[in-house]
Amino acid sequence: MGLRWVRVVLLALGVGVGALAVAIWYSLKEEGEGE
């Protein structure tokens, strides 16, 4: 029954890290285009 929680946690971490990476990449891209 622990595997279900592991999957949920990994999925949540994956989505969170992905969103954070996209946010950082987008902000850097915006700064680059601004100059």
C-alpha positions, 0 to 999 in steps of 0.5 A, spaced: 500 500 500 506 504 500 507 504 493 501 508 491 503 513 495 510 513 492 507 514 485 503 520 488 509 523 491 513 522 485 508 525 480 507 531 484 514 532 485 515 531 477 509 536 476 512 541 481 519 541 478 517 541 471 512 547 472 518 550 476 523 549 471 518 552 465 517 558 470 524 559 470 526 558 463 520 563 461 523 568 465 530 567 463 527 567 456 523 574 457 529 577 460 533 575 454 528 578 449 528 584 453 535 586 451 
